[in-house]
Amino acid sequence: HYLVALAGRKIPVAPYACFGTPELARSAAGSMGDGKAVLLANHGMVSVGRSLSEAFRIAETVEFAAMVYSKALTLGEPRVLSDAEVDRVMDALKDYGSSVIQTGPLKEGDR
């Protein structure tokens, strides 16, 4: 799903390490790179952000995308966005929600 671009180009999977260990922390941080989310093999997912709410929003988005992908697999092989398509999505997301919508009555010729 294109919203995963909010977490970075791809969401990597960190190699397994036992829970609560420095090895797991190093595995997660090393695998995440410049992204904002990482899947922890046999554990779950970790997300980061500039604030707790951003990290939570990224976690929700990744979980939603995982659910969509899981359901899509029941219908066959899902189409995954190409790198060029992800680039376009990431460019579009930079300004997403920032445009101002003018409200009020339509003027003649606006219809």
Backbone atoms as SQL, in Angstrom:
CREATE TABLE atoms (id INTEGER PRIMARY KEY, chain TEXT, resi INTEGER, resn TEXT, atom TEXT, x REAL, y REAL, z REAL);
INSERT INTO atoms VALUES
  (1, 'A', 1, 'HIS', 'N', 0.841, -1.175, 0.000),
  (2, 'A', 1, 'HIS', 'CA', 0.000, 0.000, 0.000),
  (3, 'A', 1, 'HIS', 'C', 0.886, 1.239, 0.000),
  (4, 'A', 2, 'TYR', 'N', 0.477, 2.246, -0.759),
  (5, 'A', 2, 'TYR', 'CA', 1.321, 3.428, -0.915),
  (6, 'A', 2, 'TYR', 'C', 1.550, 4.184, 0.388),
  (7, 'A', 3, 'LEU', 'N', 0.684, 4.042, 1.372),
  (8, 'A', 3, 'LEU', 'CA', 0.877, 4.760, 2.633),
  (9, 'A', 3, 'LEU', 'C', 2.105, 4.295, 3.397),
  (10, 'A', 4, 'VAL', 'N', 2.597, 3.110, 3.075),
  (11, 'A', 4, 'VAL', 'CA', 3.809, 2.623, 3.732),
  (12, 'A', 4, 'VAL', 'C', 4.971, 3.570, 3.458),
  (13, 'A', 5, 'ALA', 'N', 4.890, 4.344, 2.375),
  (14, 'A', 5, 'ALA', 'CA', 5.953, 5.310, 2.071),
  (15, 'A', 5, 'ALA', 'C', 6.151, 6.299, 3.218),
  (16, 'A', 6, 'LEU', 'N', 5.142, 6.474, 4.060),
  (17, 'A', 6, 'LEU', 'CA', 5.302, 7.333, 5.236),
  (18, 'A', 6, 'LEU', 'C', 6.397, 6.816, 6.161),
  (19, 'A', 7, 'ALA', 'N', 6.632, 5.501, 6.122),
  (20, 'A', 7, 'ALA', 'CA', 7.633, 4.879, 6.997),
  (21, 'A', 7, 'ALA', 'C', 8.989, 4.752, 6.314),
  (22, 'A', 8, 'GLY', 'N', 9.084, 5.100, 5.055),
  (23, 'A', 8, 'GLY', 'CA', 10.327, 4.965, 4.299),
  (24, 'A', 8, 'GLY', 'C', 10.076, 4.189, 3.021),
  (25, 'A', 9, 'ARG', 'N', 11.096, 4.045, 2.221),
  (26, 'A', 9, 'ARG', 'CA', 10.929, 3.368, 0.927),
  (27, 'A', 9, 'ARG', 'C', 10.494, 1.915, 1.092),
  (28, 'A', 10, 'LYS', 'N', 11.106, 1.226, 2.023),
  (29, 'A', 10, 'LYS', 'CA', 10.765, -0.171, 2.291),
  (30, 'A', 10, 'LYS', 'C', 10.829, -0.374, 3.796),
  (31, 'A', 11, 'ILE', 'N', 10.125, -1.371, 4.282),
  (32, 'A', 11, 'ILE', 'CA', 10.185, -1.690, 5.704),
  (33, 'A', 11, 'ILE', 'C', 11.011, -2.959, 5.846),
  (34, 'A', 12, 'PRO', 'N', 12.225, -2.827, 6.389),
  (35, 'A', 12, 'PRO', 'CA', 13.108, -3.987, 6.488),
  (36, 'A', 12, 'PRO', 'C', 12.696, -4.930, 7.613),
  (37, 'A', 13, 'VAL', 'N', 13.225, -6.141, 7.554),
  (38, 'A', 13, 'VAL', 'CA', 13.042, -7.118, 8.626),
  (39, 'A', 13, 'VAL', 'C', 14.390, -7.296, 9.315),
  (40, 'A', 14, 'ALA', 'N', 14.426, -7.009, 10.600),
  (41, 'A', 14, 'ALA', 'CA', 15.657, -7.157, 11.378),
  (42, 'A', 14, 'ALA', 'C', 15.854, -8.628, 11.729),
  (43, 'A', 15, 'PRO', 'N', 17.084, -9.115, 11.683),
  (44, 'A', 15, 'PRO', 'CA', 17.350, -10.502, 12.075),
  (45, 'A', 15, 'PRO', 'C', 16.912, -10.763, 13.515),
  (46, 'A', 16, 'TYR', 'N', 16.564, -12.006, 13.790),
  (47, 'A', 16, 'TYR', 'CA', 16.095, -12.389, 15.120),
  (48, 'A', 16, 'TYR', 'C', 17.180, -12.203, 16.170),
  (49, 'A', 17, 'ALA', 'N', 16.757, -11.735, 17.324),
  (50, 'A', 17, 'ALA', 'CA', 17.574, -11.710, 18.538),
  (51, 'A', 17, 'ALA', 'C', 16.596, -11.835, 19.705),
  (52, 'A', 18, 'CYS', 'N', 17.059, -12.334, 20.820),
  (53, 'A', 18, 'CYS', 'CA', 16.202, -12.552, 21.983),
  (54, 'A', 18, 'CYS', 'C', 15.641, -11.222, 22.498),
  (55, 'A', 19, 'PHE', 'N', 14.382, -11.250, 22.962),
  (56, 'A', 19, 'PHE', 'CA', 13.747, -10.029, 23.452),
  (57, 'A', 19, 'PHE', 'C', 14.505, -9.459, 24.653),
  (58, 'A', 20, 'GLY', 'N', 14.452, -8.135, 24.759),
  (59, 'A', 20, 'GLY', 'CA', 15.053, -7.458, 25.895),
  (60, 'A', 20, 'GLY', 'C', 16.570, -7.418, 25.910),
  (61, 'A', 21, 'THR', 'N', 17.196, -7.752, 24.792),
  (62, 'A', 21, 'THR', 'CA', 18.662, -7.791, 24.765),
  (63, 'A', 21, 'THR', 'C', 19.235, -6.632, 23.955),
  (64, 'A', 22, 'PRO', 'N', 20.472, -6.260, 24.252),
  (65, 'A', 22, 'PRO', 'CA', 21.136, -5.246, 23.430),
  (66, 'A', 22, 'PRO', 'C', 21.259, -5.698, 21.975),
  (67, 'A', 23, 'GLU', 'N', 21.358, -7.004, 21.748),
  (68, 'A', 23, 'GLU', 'CA', 21.456, -7.522, 20.373),
  (69, 'A', 23, 'GLU', 'C', 20.198, -7.185, 19.573),
  (70, 'A', 24, 'LEU', 'N', 19.032, -7.310, 20.216),
  (71, 'A', 24, 'LEU', 'CA', 17.785, -6.981, 19.519),
  (72, 'A', 24, 'LEU', 'C', 17.740, -5.485, 19.206),
  (73, 'A', 25, 'ALA', 'N', 18.157, -4.670, 20.147),
  (74, 'A', 25, 'ALA', 'CA', 18.178, -3.218, 19.912),
  (75, 'A', 25, 'ALA', 'C', 19.114, -2.874, 18.759),
  (76, 'A', 26, 'ARG', 'N', 20.299, -3.474, 18.746),
  (77, 'A', 26, 'ARG', 'CA', 21.251, -3.209, 17.660),
  (78, 'A', 26, 'ARG', 'C', 20.704, -3.712, 16.326),
  (79, 'A', 27, 'SER', 'N', 20.061, -4.877, 16.352),
  (80, 'A', 27, 'SER', 'CA', 19.489, -5.438, 15.131),
  (81, 'A', 27, 'SER', 'C', 18.416, -4.511, 14.567),
  (82, 'A', 28, 'ALA', 'N', 17.545, -4.013, 15.452),
  (83, 'A', 28, 'ALA', 'CA', 16.467, -3.118, 15.016),
  (84, 'A', 28, 'ALA', 'C', 17.025, -1.817, 14.460),
  (85, 'A', 29, 'ALA', 'N', 17.908, -1.184, 15.209),
  (86, 'A', 29, 'ALA', 'CA', 18.465, 0.106, 14.782),
  (87, 'A', 29, 'ALA', 'C', 19.282, -0.039, 13.508),
  (88, 'A', 30, 'GLY', 'N', 20.066, -1.093, 13.415),
  (89, 'A', 30, 'GLY', 'CA', 20.887, -1.300, 12.226),
  (90, 'A', 30, 'GLY', 'C', 20.072, -1.594, 10.988),
  (91, 'A', 31, 'SER', 'N', 18.960, -2.299, 11.168),
  (92, 'A', 31, 'SER', 'CA', 18.114, -2.645, 10.021),
  (93, 'A', 31, 'SER', 'C', 17.234, -1.488, 9.586),
  (94, 'A', 32, 'MET', 'N', 16.803, -0.654, 10.532),
  (95, 'A', 32, 'MET', 'CA', 15.893, 0.447, 10.210),
  (96, 'A', 32, 'MET', 'C', 16.564, 1.472, 9.302),
  (97, 'A', 33, 'GLY', 'N', 17.825, 1.738, 9.509),
  (98, 'A', 33, 'GLY', 'CA', 18.514, 2.726, 8.682),
  (99, 'A', 33, 'GLY', 'C', 17.864, 4.086, 8.797),
  (100, 'A', 34, 'ASP', 'N', 17.561, 4.714, 7.644),
  (101, 'A', 34, 'ASP', 'CA', 16.941, 6.038, 7.627),
  (102, 'A', 34, 'ASP', 'C', 15.423, 5.974, 7.654),
  (103, 'A', 35, 'GLY', 'N', 14.867, 4.757, 7.671),
  (104, 'A', 35, 'GLY', 'CA', 13.416, 4.605, 7.679),
  (105, 'A', 35, 'GLY', 'C', 12.820, 4.937, 9.032),
  (106, 'A', 36, 'LYS', 'N', 11.517, 4.736, 9.130),
  (107, 'A', 36, 'LYS', 'CA', 10.818, 5.036, 10.375),
  (108, 'A', 36, 'LYS', 'C', 10.135, 3.817, 10.965),
  (109, 'A', 37, 'ALA', 'N', 10.349, 2.630, 10.359),
  (110, 'A', 37, 'ALA', 'CA', 9.752, 1.405, 10.891),
  (111, 'A', 37, 'ALA', 'C', 10.624, 0.218, 10.524),
  (112, 'A', 38, 'VAL', 'N', 10.563, -0.798, 11.364),
  (113, 'A', 38, 'VAL', 'CA', 11.296, -2.040, 11.111),
  (114, 'A', 38, 'VAL', 'C', 10.484, -3.193, 11.702),
  (115, 'A', 39, 'LEU', 'N', 10.436, -4.295, 10.971),
  (116, 'A', 39, 'LEU', 'CA', 9.819, -5.510, 11.497),
  (117, 'A', 39, 'LEU', 'C', 10.899, -6.290, 12.225),
  (118, 'A', 40, 'LEU', 'N', 10.579, -6.780, 13.409),
  (119, 'A', 40, 'LEU', 'CA', 11.523, -7.564, 14.194),
  (120, 'A', 40, 'LEU', 'C', 11.166, -9.034, 14.021),
  (121, 'A', 41, 'ALA', 'N', 12.055, -9.802, 13.401),
  (122, 'A', 41, 'ALA', 'CA', 11.772, -11.219, 13.135),
  (123, 'A', 41, 'ALA', 'C', 11.329, -11.912, 14.425),
  (124, 'A', 42, 'ASN', 'N', 10.188, -12.582, 14.361),
  (125, 'A', 42, 'ASN', 'CA', 9.595, -13.345, 15.468),
  (126, 'A', 42, 'ASN', 'C', 9.118, -12.473, 16.634),
  (127, 'A', 43, 'HIS', 'N', 9.035, -11.157, 16.453),
  (128, 'A', 43, 'HIS', 'CA', 8.610, -10.278, 17.548),
  (129, 'A', 43, 'HIS', 'C', 7.445, -9.377, 17.160),
  (130, 'A', 44, 'GLY', 'N', 7.631, -8.526, 16.185),
  (131, 'A', 44, 'GLY', 'CA', 6.628, -7.527, 15.847),
  (132, 'A', 44, 'GLY', 'C', 7.259, -6.381, 15.090),
  (133, 'A', 45, 'MET', 'N', 6.824, -5.169, 15.410),
  (134, 'A', 45, 'MET', 'CA', 7.277, -4.006, 14.661),
  (135, 'A', 45, 'MET', 'C', 7.627, -2.881, 15.622),
  (136, 'A', 46, 'VAL', 'N', 8.580, -2.059, 15.214),
  (137, 'A', 46, 'VAL', 'CA', 8.952, -0.852, 15.950),
  (138, 'A', 46, 'VAL', 'C', 8.883, 0.305, 14.965),
  (139, 'A', 47, 'SER', 'N', 8.331, 1.425, 15.425),
  (140, 'A', 47, 'SER', 'CA', 8.314, 2.622, 14.583),
  (141, 'A', 47, 'SER', 'C', 8.852, 3.794, 15.391),
  (142, 'A', 48, 'VAL', 'N', 9.358, 4.786, 14.681),
  (143, 'A', 48, 'VAL', 'CA', 9.883, 5.992, 15.322),
  (144, 'A', 48, 'VAL', 'C', 9.309, 7.211, 14.615),
  (145, 'A', 49, 'GLY', 'N', 9.376, 8.349, 15.280),
  (146, 'A', 49, 'GLY', 'CA', 8.911, 9.593, 14.687),
  (147, 'A', 49, 'GLY', 'C', 9.436, 10.769, 15.474),
  (148, 'A', 50, 'ARG', 'N', 9.124, 11.958, 14.996),
  (149, 'A', 50, 'ARG', 'CA', 9.553, 13.179, 15.700),
  (150, 'A', 50, 'ARG', 'C', 8.784, 13.371, 16.998),
  (151, 'A', 51, 'SER', 'N', 7.653, 12.689, 17.110),
  (152, 'A', 51, 'SER', 'CA', 6.839, 12.753, 18.326),
  (153, 'A', 51, 'SER', 'C', 6.210, 11.380, 18.543),
  (154, 'A', 52, 'LEU', 'N', 5.666, 11.178, 19.719),
  (155, 'A', 52, 'LEU', 'CA', 4.993, 9.918, 20.010),
  (156, 'A', 52, 'LEU', 'C', 3.803, 9.718, 19.074),
  (157, 'A', 53, 'SER', 'N', 3.067, 10.794, 18.805),
  (158, 'A', 53, 'SER', 'CA', 1.899, 10.659, 17.925),
  (159, 'A', 53, 'SER', 'C', 2.311, 10.294, 16.500),
  (160, 'A', 54, 'GLU', 'N', 3.436, 10.843, 16.016),
  (161, 'A', 54, 'GLU', 'CA', 3.900, 10.470, 14.675),
  (162, 'A', 54, 'GLU', 'C', 4.323, 9.002, 14.642),
  (163, 'A', 55, 'ALA', 'N', 5.057, 8.557, 15.657),
  (164, 'A', 55, 'ALA', 'CA', 5.483, 7.153, 15.709),
  (165, 'A', 55, 'ALA', 'C', 4.270, 6.227, 15.759),
  (166, 'A', 56, 'PHE', 'N', 3.250, 6.618, 16.524),
  (167, 'A', 56, 'PHE', 'CA', 2.036, 5.807, 16.613),
  (168, 'A', 56, 'PHE', 'C', 1.303, 5.778, 15.273),
  (169, 'A', 57, 'ARG', 'N', 1.213, 6.937, 14.606),
  (170, 'A', 57, 'ARG', 'CA', 0.549, 7.003, 13.296),
  (171, 'A', 57, 'ARG', 'C', 1.266, 6.106, 12.285),
  (172, 'A', 58, 'ILE', 'N', 2.589, 6.090, 12.318),
  (173, 'A', 58, 'ILE', 'CA', 3.351, 5.224, 11.419),
  (174, 'A', 58, 'ILE', 'C', 3.073, 3.761, 11.744),
  (175, 'A', 59, 'ALA', 'N', 3.050, 3.423, 13.040),
  (176, 'A', 59, 'ALA', 'CA', 2.754, 2.039, 13.440),
  (177, 'A', 59, 'ALA', 'C', 1.373, 1.617, 12.948),
  (178, 'A', 60, 'GLU', 'N', 0.378, 2.481, 13.119),
  (179, 'A', 60, 'GLU', 'CA', -0.975, 2.171, 12.641),
  (180, 'A', 60, 'GLU', 'C', -0.996, 1.971, 11.127),
  (181, 'A', 61, 'THR', 'N', -0.282, 2.813, 10.412),
  (182, 'A', 61, 'THR', 'CA', -0.246, 2.730, 8.952),
  (183, 'A', 61, 'THR', 'C', 0.400, 1.436, 8.488),
  (184, 'A', 62, 'VAL', 'N', 1.512, 1.068, 9.114),
  (185, 'A', 62, 'VAL', 'CA', 2.197, -0.178, 8.747),
  (186, 'A', 62, 'VAL', 'C', 1.300, -1.377, 9.052),
  (187, 'A', 63, 'GLU', 'N', 0.631, -1.368, 10.200),
  (188, 'A', 63, 'GLU', 'CA', -0.272, -2.468, 10.553),
  (189, 'A', 63, 'GLU', 'C', -1.427, -2.551, 9.549),
  (190, 'A', 64, 'PHE', 'N', -1.978, -1.401, 9.152),
  (191, 'A', 64, 'PHE', 'CA', -3.059, -1.386, 8.170),
  (192, 'A', 64, 'PHE', 'C', -2.581, -1.956, 6.838),
  (193, 'A', 65, 'ALA', 'N', -1.405, -1.516, 6.394),
  (194, 'A', 65, 'ALA', 'CA', -0.860, -2.004, 5.124),
  (195, 'A', 65, 'ALA', 'C', -0.602, -3.505, 5.185),
  (196, 'A', 66, 'ALA', 'N', -0.137, -3.998, 6.326),
  (197, 'A', 66, 'ALA', 'CA', 0.097, -5.439, 6.483),
  (198, 'A', 66, 'ALA', 'C', -1.213, -6.210, 6.381),
  (199, 'A', 67, 'MET', 'N', -2.284, -5.663, 6.959),
  (200, 'A', 67, 'MET', 'CA', -3.590, -6.317, 6.873),
  (201, 'A', 67, 'MET', 'C', -4.085, -6.338, 5.425),
  (202, 'A', 68, 'VAL', 'N', -3.947, -5.211, 4.728),
  (203, 'A', 68, 'VAL', 'CA', -4.369, -5.144, 3.326),
  (204, 'A', 68, 'VAL', 'C', -3.585, -6.149, 2.491),
  (205, 'A', 69, 'TYR', 'N', -2.273, -6.200, 2.691),
  (206, 'A', 69, 'TYR', 'CA', -1.424, -7.123, 1.935),
  (207, 'A', 69, 'TYR', 'C', -1.802, -8.571, 2.233),
  (208, 'A', 70, 'SER', 'N', -2.033, -8.875, 3.501),
  (209, 'A', 70, 'SER', 'CA', -2.414, -10.236, 3.897),
  (210, 'A', 70, 'SER', 'C', -3.717, -10.657, 3.216),
  (211, 'A', 71, 'LYS', 'N', -4.684, -9.766, 3.189),
  (212, 'A', 71, 'LYS', 'CA', -5.958, -10.080, 2.528),
  (213, 'A', 71, 'LYS', 'C', -5.783, -10.177, 1.018),
  (214, 'A', 72, 'ALA', 'N', -4.937, -9.325, 0.453),
  (215, 'A', 72, 'ALA', 'CA', -4.695, -9.366, -0.993),
  (216, 'A', 72, 'ALA', 'C', -4.061, -10.689, -1.405),
  (217, 'A', 73, 'LEU', 'N', -3.227, -11.250, -0.539),
  (218, 'A', 73, 'LEU', 'CA', -2.582, -12.535, -0.847),
  (219, 'A', 73, 'LEU', 'C', -3.600, -13.655, -1.055),
  (220, 'A', 74, 'THR', 'N', -4.765, -13.539, -0.428),
  (221, 'A', 74, 'THR', 'CA', -5.787, -14.579, -0.600),
  (222, 'A', 74, 'THR', 'C', -6.381, -14.551, -2.006),
  (223, 'A', 75, 'LEU', 'N', -6.182, -13.453, -2.719),
  (224, 'A', 75, 'LEU', 'CA', -6.714, -13.309, -4.077),
  (225, 'A', 75, 'LEU', 'C', -5.674, -13.570, -5.151),
  (226, 'A', 76, 'GLY', 'N', -4.439, -13.824, -4.741),
  (227, 'A', 76, 'GLY', 'CA', -3.355, -14.024, -5.695),
  (228, 'A', 76, 'GLY', 'C', -2.167, -13.169, -5.309),
  (229, 'A', 77, 'GLU', 'N', -1.269, -12.982, -6.259),
  (230, 'A', 77, 'GLU', 'CA', -0.059, -12.194, -5.992),
  (231, 'A', 77, 'GLU', 'C', -0.372, -10.703, -6.117),
  (232, 'A', 78, 'PRO', 'N', -0.264, -9.945, -5.010),
  (233, 'A', 78, 'PRO', 'CA', -0.550, -8.505, -5.081),
  (234, 'A', 78, 'PRO', 'C', 0.471, -7.770, -5.946),
  (235, 'A', 79, 'ARG', 'N', 0.016, -6.709, -6.585),
  (236, 'A', 79, 'ARG', 'CA', 0.912, -5.863, -7.373),
  (237, 'A', 79, 'ARG', 'C', 1.618, -4.910, -6.420),
  (238, 'A', 80, 'VAL', 'N', 2.929, -4.927, -6.450),
  (239, 'A', 80, 'VAL', 'CA', 3.732, -4.065, -5.584),
  (240, 'A', 80, 'VAL', 'C', 4.197, -2.864, -6.403),
  (241, 'A', 81, 'LEU', 'N', 4.190, -1.689, -5.789),
  (242, 'A', 81, 'LEU', 'CA', 4.605, -0.481, -6.496),
  (243, 'A', 81, 'LEU', 'C', 6.075, -0.560, -6.894),
  (244, 'A', 82, 'SER', 'N', 6.374, -0.066, -8.080),
  (245, 'A', 82, 'SER', 'CA', 7.765, 0.001, -8.539),
  (246, 'A', 82, 'SER', 'C', 8.479, 1.121, -7.781),
  (247, 'A', 83, 'ASP', 'N', 9.804, 1.151, -7.872),
  (248, 'A', 83, 'ASP', 'CA', 10.572, 2.223, -7.230),
  (249, 'A', 83, 'ASP', 'C', 10.152, 3.593, -7.758),
  (250, 'A', 84, 'ALA', 'N', 9.885, 3.684, -9.065),
  (251, 'A', 84, 'ALA', 'CA', 9.455, 4.960, -9.659),
  (252, 'A', 84, 'ALA', 'C', 8.101, 5.388, -9.089),
  (253, 'A', 85, 'GLU', 'N', 7.195, 4.422, -8.912),
  (254, 'A', 85, 'GLU', 'CA', 5.887, 4.749, -8.342),
  (255, 'A', 85, 'GLU', 'C', 6.033, 5.192, -6.885),
  (256, 'A', 86, 'VAL', 'N', 6.896, 4.537, -6.136),
  (257, 'A', 86, 'VAL', 'CA', 7.133, 4.931, -4.745),
  (258, 'A', 86, 'VAL', 'C', 7.720, 6.339, -4.699),
  (259, 'A', 87, 'ASP', 'N', 8.618, 6.658, -5.628),
  (260, 'A', 87, 'ASP', 'CA', 9.170, 8.017, -5.703),
  (261, 'A', 87, 'ASP', 'C', 8.062, 9.041, -5.891),
  (262, 'A', 88, 'ARG', 'N', 7.129, 8.752, -6.804),
  (263, 'A', 88, 'ARG', 'CA', 6.015, 9.676, -7.052),
  (264, 'A', 88, 'ARG', 'C', 5.152, 9.828, -5.805),
  (265, 'A', 89, 'VAL', 'N', 4.887, 8.706, -5.130),
  (266, 'A', 89, 'VAL', 'CA', 4.076, 8.752, -3.910),
  (267, 'A', 89, 'VAL', 'C', 4.775, 9.585, -2.842),
  (268, 'A', 90, 'MET', 'N', 6.068, 9.356, -2.659),
  (269, 'A', 90, 'MET', 'CA', 6.800, 10.102, -1.637),
  (270, 'A', 90, 'MET', 'C', 6.813, 11.596, -1.948),
  (271, 'A', 91, 'ASP', 'N', 6.938, 11.963, -3.219),
  (272, 'A', 91, 'ASP', 'CA', 6.869, 13.377, -3.608),
  (273, 'A', 91, 'ASP', 'C', 5.489, 13.952, -3.305),
  (274, 'A', 92, 'ALA', 'N', 4.449, 13.191, -3.622),
  (275, 'A', 92, 'ALA', 'CA', 3.084, 13.660, -3.392),
  (276, 'A', 92, 'ALA', 'C', 2.791, 13.802, -1.900),
  (277, 'A', 93, 'LEU', 'N', 3.340, 12.909, -1.083),
  (278, 'A', 93, 'LEU', 'CA', 3.076, 12.959, 0.353),
  (279, 'A', 93, 'LEU', 'C', 3.727, 14.160, 1.032),
  (280, 'A', 94, 'LYS', 'N', 4.757, 14.728, 0.416),
  (281, 'A', 94, 'LYS', 'CA', 5.421, 15.894, 1.011),
  (282, 'A', 94, 'LYS', 'C', 4.445, 17.045, 1.195),
  (283, 'A', 95, 'ASP', 'N', 3.533, 17.227, 0.246),
  (284, 'A', 95, 'ASP', 'CA', 2.576, 18.329, 0.294),
  (285, 'A', 95, 'ASP', 'C', 1.159, 17.867, 0.608),
  (286, 'A', 96, 'TYR', 'N', 0.989, 16.590, 0.888),
  (287, 'A', 96, 'TYR', 'CA', -0.345, 16.035, 1.099),
  (288, 'A', 96, 'TYR', 'C', -1.038, 16.741, 2.267),
  (289, 'A', 97, 'GLY', 'N', -2.235, 17.218, 2.014),
  (290, 'A', 97, 'GLY', 'CA', -3.016, 17.876, 3.048),
  (291, 'A', 97, 'GLY', 'C', -2.666, 19.333, 3.278),
  (292, 'A', 98, 'SER', 'N', -1.733, 19.872, 2.506),
  (293, 'A', 98, 'SER', 'CA', -1.327, 21.259, 2.737),
  (294, 'A', 98, 'SER', 'C', -2.015, 22.248, 1.814),
  (295, 'A', 99, 'SER', 'N', -2.748, 21.760, 0.832),
  (296, 'A', 99, 'SER', 'CA', -3.404, 22.689, -0.082),
  (297, 'A', 99, 'SER', 'C', -4.664, 23.254, 0.575),
  (298, 'A', 100, 'VAL', 'N', -4.958, 24.479, 0.235),
  (299, 'A', 100, 'VAL', 'CA', -6.113, 25.168, 0.795),
  (300, 'A', 100, 'VAL', 'C', -7.284, 25.003, -0.156),
  (301, 'A', 101, 'ILE', 'N', -8.398, 24.625, 0.401),
  (302, 'A', 101, 'ILE', 'CA', -9.611, 24.481, -0.400),
  (303, 'A', 101, 'ILE', 'C', -10.463, 25.722, -0.172),
  (304, 'A', 102, 'GLN', 'N', -10.798, 26.389, -1.249),
  (305, 'A', 102, 'GLN', 'CA', -11.609, 27.591, -1.145),
  (306, 'A', 102, 'GLN', 'C', -13.064, 27.172, -1.033),
  (307, 'A', 103, 'THR', 'N', -13.749, 27.745, -0.054),
  (308, 'A', 103, 'THR', 'CA', -15.162, 27.435, 0.122),
  (309, 'A', 103, 'THR', 'C', -15.987, 28.666, -0.195),
  (310, 'A', 104, 'GLY', 'N', -17.258, 28.469, -0.353),
  (311, 'A', 104, 'GLY', 'CA', -18.147, 29.576, -0.651),
  (312, 'A', 104, 'GLY', 'C', -18.918, 29.281, -1.918),
  (313, 'A', 105, 'PRO', 'N', -19.804, 30.177, -2.269),
  (314, 'A', 105, 'PRO', 'CA', -20.628, 29.939, -3.454),
  (315, 'A', 105, 'PRO', 'C', -19.784, 29.942, -4.727),
  (316, 'A', 106, 'LEU', 'N', -20.199, 29.123, -5.672),
  (317, 'A', 106, 'LEU', 'CA', -19.534, 29.087, -6.973),
  (318, 'A', 106, 'LEU', 'C', -19.863, 30.350, -7.751),
  (319, 'A', 107, 'LYS', 'N', -18.885, 30.854, -8.456),
  (320, 'A', 107, 'LYS', 'CA', -19.109, 31.997, -9.331),
  (321, 'A', 107, 'LYS', 'C', -19.508, 31.472, -10.696),
  (322, 'A', 108, 'GLU', 'N', -20.140, 32.312, -11.453),
  (323, 'A', 108, 'GLU', 'CA', -20.520, 31.934, -12.812),
  (324, 'A', 108, 'GLU', 'C', -19.263, 31.558, -13.574),
  (325, 'A', 109, 'GLY', 'N', -19.268, 30.443, -14.260),
  (326, 'A', 109, 'GLY', 'CA', -18.115, 29.985, -15.018),
  (327, 'A', 109, 'GLY', 'C', -17.275, 28.968, -14.253),
  (328, 'A', 110, 'ASP', 'N', -17.500, 28.812, -12.939),
  (329, 'A', 110, 'ASP', 'CA', -16.759, 27.829, -12.144),
  (330, 'A', 110, 'ASP', 'C', -17.385, 26.440, -12.227),
  (331, 'A', 111, 'ARG', 'N', -18.538, 26.338, -12.835),
  (332, 'A', 111, 'ARG', 'CA', -19.247, 25.053, -12.834),
  (333, 'A', 111, 'ARG', 'C', -18.801, 24.168, -13.932);
